[in-house]
Structure formats: structure tokens, C-alpha cells
Amino acid sequence: MNMQSSEECLREAEESERLAGLARSVATRQIMTVMASKWRRLAKLAAERKSHGHRGIQPVDVFAKPN
């Protein structure tokens, strides 16, 4: 499994938001907006993992509701 850095995740979030802005349908816009939020959550988790020095792969359910 390839673990992405928080910077990479934030770039993906920005791209998802850009695509949401270009979407022609409401459904596509909503999906891309949700994906952007999931990428931002992954960026946060990646930053936390880096700051705590975690090297092992930890499973993450990005579709779970945040606490």
C-alpha cells in the first residue's frame, strides 16, 4: 500500500474541488465535494502520523464519520 504525504493528499483535495467547480451535474459536484473532504481528512491523518513518528501502515476508514 502506498502511503501518501499530507501534501499529496491536499493536492488531491484541491483537484477534487476544482473538478467539483467544473461539474455539470449536481450529483457529480456533490461526489467531488465529498471526495475533497475525504482527501483533506487523509491529509490530516498523514500529518498526525508523521508528527507521531508512525512508520507502520494503519488501516483507516476514510468513510467513517469523524469523531
RAFEN-V926158 format. One record per backbone hydrogen bond with DSSP energy under -1.0 kcal/mol. NH is the residue of the N-H (numbers start at 0). CO is the residue of the C=O. Records with the same first field share a line. If there is no record, write none. Layout:
BEGIN
NH=CO + CO
END
This chain:
BEGIN
8=4
9=5
10=6
11=7
12=8
13=9
14=10
15=11
16=12
17=13
18=14
19=15
20=16
21=17
22=18
28=24
29=25
30=26
31=27
32=28
33=29
34=30
35=31
36=32
37=33
38=34
39=35
40=36
41=37
42=38
43=39
44=40
45=41
46=42
47=43
48=44
49=45
50=46
51=47
53=48
61=59
63=60
END
